[in-house]
Amino acid sequence: MIYFWRLIFSVIIAFSLIFITPSAHSLAVTDNEITATDLFKLGVKQMQQENYQAAIEYLNLAIKMQHQYTAAYKNRCLAYLQLQDYHQAIADCTQALNLVTDDSEAYLRRGLAEYRKGNYLDAITDYNQALAIKPDDFRAYYNRGITFAEQGNYFQAIIDYNQALSNITPNNNLLLSDIYNDRGLAYFDLQNLSAAMQDFGLAIELNPNDDRAYFNRGCICGRIGDNLGARHDFSQVIRLNHSNALAYLNRGIANYNLEYYQRAIADLQQASKYFAKQEQTLASQKTLDLLKIVQQEISSVSEIA
C-alpha cells in the first residue's frame, strides 16, 4: 500500500480593512485648497479599489501636509502590508504608536507585519499589547494563535483559537471556517486526529467551498486508512480547484489503495501534468516515478491473476 499524505497549512491572518476617519485636527485651509483630509480621503478611496501604490502616494501627501496624521500612518501601513513591504509597514505603525500609544489597531497591524517577516516574538509582543488594550478582539487571538503554531507551540495556539472562537461574531462563517481549519491543523500536529477531523468537518460545514478543509480532512482519512473518505474529499478539492496537483496525486493513491487502478493512473498523470504547468519540476518527476511503480505493480498483479 502506498502512502503519500500531506497537510497544507492555512496561514490566513485577519486584519481590519476598516479605514479610520480623518482626525478632527486637520489643517484649517480655505474651501478652494486641497487639505490633508482631502488627500487622506483620496488615499482611502484608492485603498478600497485595491490600488495600494496610488493610495500610498496620496497618504504621503497627506502626511507631508500634516506630520502627526495618525490615521494616515495607519492606513499607509495597511497599504504597505498589502504590497508586502513589511519594513515600511512596521515603520508606519511604529510612528502611529509614537503619536497614540494605546492604539490596538496599530499594534495588530504591526504584529502582522512582524509575523510575515518571521519575527515571531515581536509579533506576539504586539498582539499581547493589542489584547491588553482590547481584550475581546478575536483577530489578535487568532493571529497570535497562528504565530504560536508557527513556533510549534500548538497547545498555546489552540488556547488562542478557542478565545478567537469565543469572541468572533457568530455569523462570520468564512472566518469561523478559517479558525476551525487552523485549530484542526494544531490538533493534527499534536496527533489528536479525531479532534482535527471534527474541526475540519466544522470548517466545511461553515464554508462548503473551502478546498483547504477538504484537503486536510482527506489527508487524515488517508492517514487512518479510510481511502473512500480520502477519495471523496480529494474529489471535492478538485471540484473546487481543478488544478490542485496534490489533490490529484493523493486521490490517485487513494484510488490505487482501493484497487481502482485505471483511475489511479489517470489521477497520477493529471498530477504530473499540473505540477509541470506550475513549474514544480521535481514534484512532476517524482509523480512520474510513482506512476511507473504503480503501473509495474498493476502489471505484476495482472500476470499473477
N, C-alpha and C positions, 0 to 999 in steps of 0.2 A: 504494500500500500504506500502511496506517495503522499507526503505532507509538505505543503508549501503555503503556510498561512501567515499573513502579515497584517497587523493593525495599523491604521493610519491615525495620526494624532491631530485632533481638531483644535487648532490654535485660533479660535475666534474670540477676540477680546472686544468687549463692548466699551465704547466711549461715546460721550454725548456729542450729538450733532446739533445741539440746541445753541443758537447763536445769542450772544449776550447783547442786550440792548445798550445803546450808547450811553455813556456817562452823562450825568447832568452838568458836568463841569466842562462842556465843550467850549471852545473859544468863541467869544462874542464877536460876530462879524456882521456885516450888512447882508441883507437878503440877496444881493446880487453876487456875493462872493461864495466860492466853494469852501465849505467848512470841513473840519476834521470829521465831524459827524456824517457829512455827505459822503466823504471818501470811505468812511467805515461802512456805510450802508451799501455802497457800490461793491466793496470787498465782500460783504455778506452775500450779496446777490450772486456774485461770481462763485462763491463757495457753494451756494445752493444749486448752481448749474454745473458744479464739479469742474469749474475752470480754476484750478488751485493756483497756478502760476499768476494768472491775472488777478486773483484775489490778493495774493501776496503783494503785488505791485501797488494796489490801492491801499492796502493796510500799511505798507511802507510810507506812503504819502501822508496817511492819517497820523502815524506815529511821528513823522517829521514835523508836522504842524503842532502836535500835542504830545510831548515826550512822555507824559505819565498816563497814557491812554491804556489802562489795564485791559479793557475788553478787546482792544486791537491786538495787543500782545497775545492774549489767549486764543483769539481766532486765527492769528497768523501761526501760532504753534500748531493748531489743528490742521491748517493747510500744509505746513511742513510735514506733519505726520502722514498725511495722505500722499505726499510726494516722496516719502521715505527718507527725508532729510532729518534724521533724528538729532543730530548735533544742534542744528538751528532750532528744532522744536524744543529741546531742553533749554537752550538759551532764552527763548521767548517765555517759556513757562516760569523759568527762574526769575526773569525780570518782572513778570506779573506778580510773583510771590514777594519780590522785594517791595512792590508797591502795596499789595494787600496780602498780609501774612496768613490769613485764615481762609484762603480760597481753596475749597476742597476740589473744585473742578480743575484748577491748575495743577494740584498735586496728582490728580487722577491722570491727566494728560501727560505730565512729565514722567509719571510712573510707567505709562505705556511706552513712551519713547525709550526710557531706560531698559525696559524689558526687551524691546526689539533690538537694542544694541547689545543685548546679552549681559547687561549689568543687573543681575537678578537681585542682589542685596539692596542696591539703590532703589530698584523698582518697589521692593517690599517696603522699604522705609517710606517711600512716597504714598503707597497705598495705606500704610498704617496712619500716616498723617491725615489722609483724606477721611479715613474712618473715625479718627479722633474728632474731626470737625463735623462729620455727617455719618453717624453710626448706622443708619439704615440704608446706605447706598449699596444696592446689590451689585453694581458694576465693580466697585472696589473689592468686594469679597470675591467676585468671580475672577477678576484679573489677578488678585493675589493668589487665588487657588491655582490658576494656571501657572503662575510663577513658581509656586511651591512644587507643583508637579514636574516642572522643567528641572528643578533641583533634585528630584527623586524623593521628595517628602510627600508621599501620597496620602498618608494619614492626615496631615495638616491640610492638604489640598481638599480632601473630602469634607473636612470640617468647614472650610470656606465655601465650598459648593453648596453645602447644606444651608449655610447662612444666606447665600445668594438666593436660594430657592425660597427661603422664608421671607425674604424682603422684596422679591420681584412681584410686580402686579400679575395676578393670575391669568389674565387674558393675553399675555405676551408670549404666544405659543412658540414663535420662532426662536426667541432667546431661551425660553424654557427648554426647548429641544436641545439647543447647544449645551446648556449646563448639564442636562442629563447625559448627553453624549460624552462630555468630558469627565463627569463623575464615573461613568461606566469605564472609561479608559483607566482612571485611577484604581478602581476596583480590580480591573484586569491585571494591572501591574502588581497588585497585592495578592494575585492568584485567587481572588474571590469571583469565580466565573459566574456563579448563579446571580450575584448582585449586579455584575456587569451586564449579564444577559437581560436582567429586568430593566436596567436603566436604558439600554439600547432600545428595548421594546417601547418604553415610555417615550423616548425621543422620536421614534417612528410614529407613535400614536399622535403626538403633538404636531409633527411635521412629516406627513407621508411622502413628501418629495425630497427628503434629506437622504441622499445616496450614501453619505458617510456612516450614518447609523446602521443602514442595511449592510454596508460593507463590514463594519466592526462586528455586528451580530453574526454575519456569515463566517467571519474568522473564528468566533467562538464555537459555532456549530461544527466547523471543521476540526477544531481542537478536540472536541469531545466525541467526535466520530459520527455526528449527525449530518451525513452527507446530503440527505434530502433537504434538510433545513438550510445547509450551506448553499446548495444549488438554487434553492428558491431565493435566498437573499442576494446572491450574486447576480441572479437574473434581474432582480429589481434594480440593482445598481446599474446594470447595462441598459435597462429600460430608461432610466433617468439620465444616464451619462454613457452614451453608446461607444465612446472612445476610451473608456477606462480599461486599459490594458491589464492591470492587475486583477480586475473582476473577471475578465475572460480567462486569465491564467488560473485563478482559483476555482472558477466554475468548471474549467476543463479538468482539474484534478478531482473535483467532486464527482464529475461525470465518470471519470476513469474508475474511481473507487466504487461507483455504482454499476460498473461494467457497461456503461453506455459509451462504448469505445469510439464509435464514429463521431459522436457529439464531442467527446473529449478531444479528438484530433482536430475537429473544426474550431473549437474554442482556443486551443493552443496556437493554431495557425493565425487566428484573429489577434490573439495577444501579441504574438511576434510582430505582426504587421503594424499594430498600433504603437508598440514600443519603437519600432523603426521610424514611423512617422514622427514620433515625439523625440527623435534623436537620442533615444536611450539604447545605444548600440549594444552595450554589454548585456542588458536585460533581454534584448531581442535575440542575441546569440544564445544565451543560456536557455531561453524558452525553446529555441530550435533544437538545442541539445536534448532538452527534456522531451520534446516531441519525438525525436529519434528513439529515445529509450522506450517511450510508450509504444511506439509502432513496433519495435523489436519484441517487446513483451507480448503485445497483442498477437504478433505473428507466431511466437512460440506457443501461446495458448491455443491458437488455431491448429497448429501442427499436432499438438498433443491430442486435441479433440478429434 
